Amino acid sequence: MHDAVELKREASAPASPPPGTPAEAAPREVQIQLYAKREEIYPRQRIGDSLAPFQKLRWAAVWATQIVFYGLPWLLWNGRQALLFDLGARKFYIFGLVLWPQDIIYLTGLLIISALALFLFTAMAGRVWCGFSCPQTVYTEIFMWIERLIEGDRAKRMRLDKEPRSARKTLLKAAKHSAWIAVALWTGLTFVGYFTPIRALVVDVATLSVGGWALFWILFYGFATYGNAGWMREQVCTYMCPYARFQSAMFDADTLIVSYDTSRGEPRGAGSKKTTRAEQGLGDCVDCKLCVQVCPTGIDIRDGLQYECISCAACVDACDHVMVKVGRPKGLIRYATERALKEHYAAGGIWGHVLRPRVLIYGALIAVVTIGLASALLLRVPLKVDVIRDRGALAREVDDGLVENTFRLQVMNTGEQPRTYTLRAEGLPGLAIASEPTFSVPGASTQTVLLRLRARPEDVPPGSNRIVIGVAAVDQPSIAVEEKSVFLGLKR
């Protein structure tokens, strides 16, 4: 995407022009440009002396998301990392909750909620997620802040890039990239810290004893952060992100988008201060191009909605600042809907159409799935039992004439407290437990328990007989599980 790729073809004509043919009529080489060379974008990061409203909101999102991302792995819960996805042990620790592979249904519910939330936000306000909370946007904002801190504002950066190579320029560029790499590597380490205990990981990195896979993912995620936020920036949103491509299928005339009010702004022009803009036949747009200068993807919002627009509202802040300076009302560029611009709705009329049936349906579905998921987690019993028959001895007659069946129980204590459990079996007259009826399982672990059941031959019909095996916690009988199985009788 950085280099221009051109194809050359010759117009269909004789190899050499006939005698007397004018030079301009000779066949010419035609160049077809397939990919345009990327033009460097220098987004202006400040308008005026203080942060504008939407700029404040973007930075609030940066702080909120990064405090959560960088801080969560360091929180402790019951002496262990509060949030840890231990893939090796196949356990997810989420504060007081321990999830196992058998709990994949909860992850499914969470993914459904996330998908529905994406549909809801897009139907209501377009790519507002991209503009304020997407990791690409957040880290690009952080990297641009570092860039401005070291190299200066937009004008200084543009001049610096045009300067010939010098010691000063090399020093500034090296300082910027060093800071970027430091942030990227710490980001990669934090990411891996969600899958490997972060305290031990930091010690391993500091002592250069970090394992192969951990080091690979730290470097991989760090390189991705450095490349995407430092170098590619808007190209990720424009060319790589699939959201930009299918968002149009989720938009309609009542979706809030960053919009330029053409009826109010056109015809645009600087105008003269000697007469009013109306007398000069001009709209409110003074054609200052600040809306283009602040855009992180380099588009002109006055050309209408474009798939590159990430709804960050930087152009809204810039335009409102200019409107105040020239004494015109704010809102020439604003969040509005296509229908609202066409029919000149007031704010109340806009929201009346934004909260339309599809939005309400998305909201209702999210509420239903969320309530269902929360209820399932609250009612979840921290005990799982799998009953496996001993295939080596399906049924046998023991010394005292009783019929014995052997089972192996895979007992999973999904809580973090060690517990003692008691066994019971019912379904046949006189069915008794011949093995140890109680056992203990450490917290968040699995144990195999041998269970031998016996019954009198006269009480066990030949073939399969349905029984129920129960496991319950001694200290808390409400933590109990029942599993169905069969007790095999002997042929008489």
N, C-alpha and C positions, 0 to 999 in steps of 0.2 A: 504494500500500500504506500510505501515511501517513494518508490521509483515509478517513473512514467514508462509504460510499456506500449510501444507503437508498432503497428504493422504497416508495411509499405506495399502498395500494389500499383500496377501500371494500368492506365486506362487502355481499353482495347482499341488499338490503332496500329498502323504499320510501324515496323521497327524504326524507320527513318521517314521524316515527312517528305512528301513530294516536292520537287523543285518549285520554288516560288511561294511555298506556304509561309505565311507570316509566323514569326517566332512565337507569338502568344497562342497560336493555334496548335502548336506542337504538343504531343502527349506529355503530360506532366505526372510526376510522382505524387500520389495522394497518400497522406498520412492519416491513419485512423487511430485515435487515441482511445485505448480500452480502459486504462486506469489513470486517473489524474494524480499527479504528485500531491501529497498531503501538504497543505499550507499550515505552518505553525500557528497555533491559536494562543494568544496572550490575553486571557480573560482578566478584565479589570475586577479587582476584588473589593474595592471600597468606593462608595459614592457618598461624598460629604464627610463630615467630621466624625460621625457616629454610625454604628451599625444600623441598617434599615430593618424594618419589621421582619420580612421574610429571611433576611440574612441572619438575624438573631435566632429565628426558628431553626434554620439549617445548622447553626453552631450548637444550639441546644440539643439537636438530634445527634450531632457528632459527639458531644460530651456524654450524652445518655447512653448511646450505643457502645462507646469505647470504655466507659466505666464498667458497664456490664461485661463486655467481652474480656477486657484485661483483668477485671477484678474477680469474676466468678471462680476461676480455678484455684484461687488462693483462700477461699472460704473453707472452713472446717465444719464437719458435722459428725458428731459421735466419734471424734478422734480420727476421722478420715476425710479425704477431699469431698466437699459437698456435692460437686458436680463432676462425675468421672464416667466416661464411656469405656469401660475396660473390655476391649474386644477379645483379648487373650483369654480372660476368665469368663467371657460371655455374660457379663453383668453390666447393667447401667445403673449407676448410683445417682439419684436425683434427690438431693437433700435426704429426707427420711424414707424415700421410696427406693426399693431395689427391684429392677425389672430384669427378667430373664428372657431367653429366646421364646419361651411359651407366651410371653406377654406382648407379642408383636401386634396384637389387636389394638393396643393403646397407641403405638406408633402410627398405625393406620388411621386411627381417629384424629391424631394430631396433624397428619398430612392432609386429611380431608378438610379440617378446619382451616389450615393454611391456604389450600387451594380456593376454598370458598371466600376467604378473606381477600385474596388477590382479585377474584372476580368482583367482589363488592367494592373494593377501593377503586378499581379501574372503571367500573360502571359509574361510580359517583364522581371521581376526580382524576381520571386518566392516570398518568404515570407519576402520581404524587409520591409513591413509594420510591421510585427512581430518584426523584429530586431531593429527597430528604433523608432516607434511611438505607438505601442500597449501599452495600460495602464499597462498591466501585466509586460511588459519589462521595462517601464519607472519607475514604483514604485519599482520593484525589484532592478533596478539600484540605486535608491535613498536609499533603505533599506540596500543594500550592502555597499554603501558609508558610511552610519552611522555605520554599523558593523565594517568596516575597521578603521574608525575614533576612535572607542572606544576599540576594541579588537586587532587591529593591522593588519598586512598584512596576506597573506595566511598561511605562515609558523607559525606565532604566533597564529593564530586561530586554526590551527590543533593541536598545542601543548596544547593550553588552553583546548580544548575539551577532550584531553586525560588525563589531570591532574585530580587528585582526588578532590573532593569537598573541597573548602577552602573559607575563607572570601574574598580573592581577586577575585576568580573566581565568587563567588556569586554577589559581587559588580559590576563587569564588566557586567555580564549577566543581572542584574537588570537595570543597566544604559542603556544598549542597548535596552531592551524590553520597558522600559519607554519612550525612544525616539521614538521607533517604534509606540507605542500606541498613543503618542501625535500627530505624523504625521497622523496616521490613523484616529483619531477622528477629526482632523481639515479637513481632506479630506472628511469625512462623513458629517461634518457641511457644507462645501462648496457645496457638492452635493445637499443637501437638500435646500441650499440657492438659487438654480436655480428654486425651486418650491414654496418657501416661502420667502418673502422679507428678505434678509440676515441681514440687519441692525437690524430689530426687532428680528430676530432669535437669533443673538448674545446676545442681551440684555436679552432675555428670558432664554438663556442657562446660562448667568452669574448670573442671579437672581434666578436660579433653578425653573423657572416657565414655562419651555418649554412644549408644548402640547404633548399628548401621541403619536400620529402618527409621529410627527416631531422627537421626541426623539427615537422612534423605528427605523426610517430610518437612523438617525445619527449613532446609535449604530450598526445597521445591515451593513451599508456600511463601517463603520470604522472597524468592525470585519472582513468583507470580504477583505478589503485592508491589514489589519494586517496578516490575515491567508494566503492569496495568495502570497503577496510579501515577508513576513517574514519567513513563514514556508514551504509552498508548492513549491513556486518558479517554478523550471523547470517542476514539475509534472503537473502544470496547462497547460503548453504548450504541454506536452507529452500525458497526459491522458484525460484532460477535454476539451481542445479547439478543436472544430470540424474542424477548418481550416486546422489543420495538417493532417486530415484524407482525406479531399477531394481535397487538393492542387494538388495531383498527376494527377487528371483528368484535371487540367488546365495547366500542364507543357507539354512541348514538347522538341524536340532536340535543339530548338533555344531559350530556356528560360535561362536568366542569373541566374546562381546559384553560390554559393561559392564552388569552385572546387579545388581539388588537382591534379596537373599535374603528373600523374603516369609515363609517358614516360620520364619526366625529373628527377623526384625524386627517382625512384627505380633503383637498389636496395638501400635501405636506410641503414645508419650505421654511427657511429661516425668517423671511419677512422683514419688515421695517418697523421700527419703534415709533415712527411718526404718525402712523394710522393704525387702526385696529386690524386684526387679522381678518375679520369678516369683510371689512372694506377692501382688503387686498385679495379677497376670494380664497383665503387659506384656511385649512383646518387647524386643529390644535397641535398636530405633530410639527415640531420645529426642525425635524430631520437632523438631530444632533448625533444620531447613531450610537448613543450610549447603550441602548438596548442590545446592540450587536456586540459592543465592546465587553459587556459583562457576561455574555452568554458563554457557558463552558463548552458548548458544542459548536459555536461559531455561526449560528443561523441568524436570520433576520425574521423575527416573529411577525413583522408587518407583512410578510409574504404569505401568511396564513399558517395553519397547523402543518407541521412537518414531523416525520417519524423520528428525526433526531432530537426533537424537543423532549426534555426529561421533566418538565413541569417544576423546575426549581424556583421559578418566580424571581430570578435575579433581574430580569428585564422589567418586572413590575416595580421593584424597588427603584431602579434607575429612572424609569419614566415618571414615577410619582415625585421623585426628587426634582426633576426638571420642571414638571408641571407647577410645583410650588414656587419655583424660582421665576417662572414666567407669568405667574398669577392666574393659572388655569386650574380647573378642578382635577383632582386625582382620578385615576381609573381609566385613562386612555388605553393602557394595557392592564388587564386584570383577569382574575379568574371569572369566567362566564361560560355560558353554554351557547351553542350555535343558534338555538331557538331564541334565547334571551337577547342576543345581539340583533337578530333579525326582527324580533317583535318588540324590542326595547322594554324588556321586563325590569321591574324594580327588584331589589334583593329578595323580598318576600316571594315574588312570583318565581324567581329562579329556584329557590329551595322547594317551593311547592311542586315543581316539575322534577327536581333532582330525586326527591323521595318518591319515586314511581314504583309500580308493581315489581319489577325485576329486582330493584334494590331491596324492597321489603322482603321478597322471597329469599334472597341471599342472606339477609339478616336473620330471618326466621330459621333457615337451615343451619346457620352457624350456631344460633342459640340452642337448637335441638341437639345437635351433635356435641356441643360443649357440655350441656347438662347431662347427656348420656355418658360422656367420657368421665366427667367429674363424679357422677353417681357410681359408675363402675369402679373407679379408683377408691372411692370411700367405702364401698361394700366389698372390696377385694379382700379375700381371705389369704393371709400370708403363709399359706401352706399348699403344696401341690403333691399329689401322690399318684404314681403309676404302678399298677399291679401287673406283674409278669409271672406267668406260670413257670415252674421249674420243668423244663422239657426233658431233663434226664430221668425223672421219675414222676409220671403224670399222676398215678395213684398206686398205693401199695397197702398191703395188710401188715401191720406191725405186730409185735410179739403178743400183746394183750388182745389181739383179734380185732382191733379197731382199724378203720380205713383212714389212711392219712394222705393228705395232699400238701404239696410244698409250693410256696409262692415266694417271690422276691419283690419287695416293695422299694421303689425309688422314691424316697421321701425328700422333698425340697423345702427347707425352711427359708422362705423368701423375706422374712424379717431379719433385723440385725441383732435381735436378742437370742441367745441360746435357749432352747426349750426342750422340755421332756414331754413325750407323747405316750399315750396309751392306746392299745389296739383292742378292737372288738370284732366279732364276726357273727352273723346271724343269717338265717334262711333255711336251716335244717334243724330238726329237733336234736338237742344234745350236742350241737356243734361246739367244740371247745378249742382253745388255743393251747398247743403243746409246747410252743417256744416261749421266749421271754416276752411278756405282754407289754413292757414299757421299754423305752429307749430314749436317748437324747441326741439332738442334732445341734451343732454350733450355728450361730447366726450366719445368714446369707451363704449357706452351703447345702450340699446334697449328701445323702447317706443311703446306702443299700441295707435293707433290713430283711432278715430271713424270717418267714412266717410259716409255721407248720400247724395245720388244722386237722383235727381228728373227730370222727363220729362213729357211732355203732353201725355195723353193717345193715341191720334191719331198718335203720332210719335213713339209709342212703339208697334210693332207687338206682339201678344200673344206668349208666350214661351220664349226661351233663345235668347238673342241678344248680340252679341260680342261687347265688349267695351275695351278701353285701359285706364288704370289709370297711370298717370305719377307723379313722385315725383322728384323735383329738388331743389338744394340749392339756396337760394336767392342771396347770395354773390358770388357764383361761379356756373353759370348755366351749366357748363360742367359736374358737378357732378349731374347726373340725371339717373333715372331708370324708365323703363316702364314695366308694368305688365298687362297681358291680363286677363280679367274676363268676366262675363256675367251679363247682366241686364235683369231681368225677367219682362215680360209684363203680364197684367191681361187679363183674358178671357172676351170678350165682350158679 
